[in-house]
Amino acid sequence: MRDELIRATADQGRIRFIGARTTHLVSTAQQKHQTWPVASAALGRTLTAAALMGSMLKAEDRVTLRILGDGPLGAIVAQGDAKGQVRGYVQNPTIELPPTPEGKLDVGRGVGKEGHLHVTRDLGLKDTFTGTSALVSGEIAEDLTHYFFTSEQTPSAVALGVLIDVDGSVLKAGGYILQLMPGADDETIDLLEQCIARLGPISKYLAAGKSTKEMMEDLLGELDPKVLNSYEPEFYCGCDRERLSTLLKSFGPDELADMRREQGGAEAICHFCSEKYQFSADELLAWEQEMRET
């Protein structure tokens, strides 16, 4: 089953739904970064959140999530846009932790319970807005729920899940964001809470092989959901050799000369996708000479 993201409204526009299956997207990230299970789950949840939140944007806008907790995973960063293109990384991808008493991956301990979640919306040629909230559990979905309520004053329910196989590969991934819009009454809220409880833990729901459309219908079937649009989200970095060469040139001629003499060239690695780019000593020398002549 291919990945799919659906945006919809329900109850005459008083509820916003964004749901997605992101199994292939998260699996691609796991393979590129060679993450171990806890890191795969944490990064996968964050990538899924970036895909969901990216769908709220327009045109070329982009959202960046930065989770900076005090756990051993270090920083987790993910970016998403309105086209469903998502990329991200975790600072320490090969952390191993014992499972929780319930036998689950201990993402909360990996992320840490002390720290902050930063959400930056880059609105193209317009301003950049950043909202920040404290972490509450390190489980990411709960932290986002808290962020939406405290930083954006939007009551929300966020569920994010990643299932990891015994060999470390990604079995299933996905999640949803439900938000109450102005006009939602207590009766609607009560019904929505019942539907969320009936759906159960998102990981178990994903394990059952349910589609994004089924997720929407199981959550909102009694509230007349209307699909706004749907598309396939994907892991897409967009880095290339030219961009990395620009980064290297920014070090200046003296630093380039040191790289050329000491390393015989340079290797640049993209944080977001782990792609490696090699630059020869001759290339560094040409850049160095060009800079010294200008």
N, C-alpha and C positions, 0 to 999 in steps of 0.2 A: 504493500500500500504506500503510495507516494505521500510525501509531506504536504500538508495543506493548512492554510490559515483562513479563517472566516471571520469577517466583521458583520455584526448584526445588531439590531435593536429589538426591544420587546416592550410589551405593555404601553403601546402607543408612544414609543420613544423615551419612556422613563427609565429604561434599563439599557445599558450598553454591554454588549458581549463581544469579546475577542478571544477566540480559541484556536489552538493549533496542534497539529502533530508535527514534531520536529526530529523524528528519529534519524533520518538520513543527514540532516544538518548537523546534529550533535555527534553522530558517528564520524562524519568528515572531520570535525574539530578534534575528536579523540585520536584519530589516525594521524592527523597533521602534527599534533603536539605530543603524541605518545603519552597521554595522561594516564595515571593509575586511577583505580575506581573512585576514590573519594573526590579527587580533582575532576574526574570526568563528570560526576554527578553535580558538583558545584558549578563548574563551567557550563555544563549543559543546561542547568536551570537558568543561569544568567543569560546565556544565549537565547533561550526560549523567551525569557522576559524581554530581551531587546527586540526580538522579532515581533512580539505582541505590541510593545509600546511604539515600535517603529511604524506600525500600521495606523497609529493615531496622527501621524505627521502628514505633511503635504509635499509634493514634488521632490525637490532635492534636499529637503531637511533631513537631519540625522539626530538620533538620540544616543548618548553614551552613558552607560552604567558603570560606575566604579565602586566596588565593594572593598573597603579597607578595614578589615577586622584584625584582631590580635591573634588569630589562629595561625597554624603552621603553613597554610596554603598561601599566605601573603595576599597581595592584591589580585582581584579578579576584575577584568575589564571586558566589556562587550559593547559593540556598536550595532545599531540597526537603522534601516531607513524605510521609507514608504514603499519601496519596490520589493521589500522582502529580503534584501541582501544584508547578511549578518556576519560579523567576524568578532573574534575575541581571544583572550588568553588568560591563563592563570600563572601567577608568578612562580610557584613551586609545584610543578605538575606531577612529581613522583613522591608525594607524601603518602605514607601508609599509616593507618590508624585502626585500632580495634573497633569492631562493630558496637552499636548501642546495645543495651540489655535486650531490646526487642529484635536484635539480629540485623539491624539496618545499617547502611553506611552512615557514619557520623559526620555529616556535612556541617552541622552546627559547631562541632568542636574544631573541624578543619578551618572554617571561616573565622570563628571566634564570636563571642557575644559582646565584646567591647570594640567599638569602632563606629564607622559611619558609612552610609550609603549616599553616594552623590549621583544625581541624575542631571545631565546637561543636554539641553536641546539646542542644537546648532541650526538656526533658521536661515540658512543660506546667506544672502547678502544682508540680512537683518541682524538683530541682536542675538546674543547667546545668553540663554537663561540656565542657571544652575540651582537646583534645589537639594537640600541636604537633610537627612534625618539620622538619628542614632540607630544602630542595630539593636534589635530586640531579642533575637535568638540565633542568628547566623544561618538560619534555614532558608533564607533568601525570599521565599514566598511571603512568610510572615513579616519580614523586613520591608518588603514592597508594600504590603497592605498598610503597614504603619506609615510608610513614606507618603502614600497617596492621601491618607487621612490628615497627617500633620503638616505636610508641605504643600499639598495641592487642595486640601479641604474637600476631597472627593471620597465618600464612603465606598470602599471596594472590597471585593473578595478575590484573592489571588491564589491560584494553585499551580504548582510547577513540579514535574516529576521526571526522573530519569532512571530507567532500569538497566542495571549492568549485569552481564552474563558472567559465569565463573571464569571465563578466559579474559575478562576485562573489556570485552567489546560491548557496544551499546545495543540493547535489545529494543527498548522503546523510549520515547521522550515526547514531551508535550506539556500542555497546560492551558490555563484560561485566566482572563481577567473579567470580572463582572463589576460594573460600576452603576451606582444609583444616580440618575439625573434629576434635576429639579422636577418636582411634581409627584415623585414616588411616595405612596402613602404607606401606612403601617401594615395594611392588609397585603400589599404587594411585597413588602419586606419580609413578612412572616412566611408567605408562600415561597419566596426565593430561598430563604433559610432552610425550609423543608426540602426543597429540590437539591440544594447543595449537600445536605446531610444524606439524602437518598443516593446521590451519586457516589459518595464515599471517597476514600483516599484516591488521589489522582493516579498514583502509581498502579494500584490494583485495577483501576478503570482502564488505563492504557494497556495493561497486561492482557486484558480481555480482547484486545484487538479492535476496539471501537474507533469509528471514524470521527473526524471533527464535526461533521454534520450530526452524527448521533449524539455527540457530547452536547451540542447546542440544543437539540431537541429534548434530551433528558433533563437538561437544566431549565429550559424555558418553554417547553412544549405547551404548558398551560397558560402561557403569557403571550401567545401569538407572535413568535419571533419572525423577523423579516430580514433576510440576508441583504447586506449592502454590497459586499464584494467578497471575492475569494481568490487566492493565488497560492503558488508554491514558494515558501520561503527557502532560502539556500545559504550555505556558507560561501561567502564571496569576499575576498580580501581586496583585490584591486591594486596591490602593490606591484611594482615592476622595477626593472634594473635602473631606469632613468631616475625614478624617485629616490632610490637608495644611493645612486651616485651623487645626487644633489645633497643628500645628508652627509656623505663623506666629504664633499667639497667644503661643507660648512666648518670643518675642523681647521681649515687653513693650511697654508703651504708647509709650515714647520712640522705640523703633526703628520701630514701626508708623507713628508720626507722621512720621518721616524718610522712610519709603517713600512715604507718601501725598503729601508735599510735593515730593519730588525725582523720583518716578517716576510719580505719578498713579495709583498702585495697586501691585499686586504680582503676580509670576508665580512659581509654585512648580512645580518639575519633579521627578518621581519618578525617583530613580536607577535603580530596578530595571526600569522599563519605558519611561522617557523621556516619559511622559504629562505634558502641560502643563496647569496649572490657573490660570485668571486670577481675580484678586480686585480689585474696584473700589475706588476711593478712599472711596466711601461705606461699604463694608463695613469697611475698615480704620478709618475714623473711628468707626463704631459699636462695634467691639471696643475701641478706645482709650478711648472714653468709659465703656464698661462696666467696664474695668479700673480707671480712675481713681476710679470711684464706689464700688468695693468695697475 
